[in-house]
Amino acid sequence: MSHPEYVLPNTLHAGYRYKMAMKHVETAKAAGKSAEEIHEVFNIISNFFQGNS
């Protein structure tokens, strides 16, 4: 399964949120989480406080 390319929103903290989300994704992978759980982690972190950026 190929993943769609994630396009960073044009907001102040988008790059930082993306880097943090990927860090958490790597941790989730190492912990043996499922693909669904990994996607959920990415979405939660990358969208965190998105409205305040």
Beta strands, then each sheet from edge to edge (+ up, - down):
end
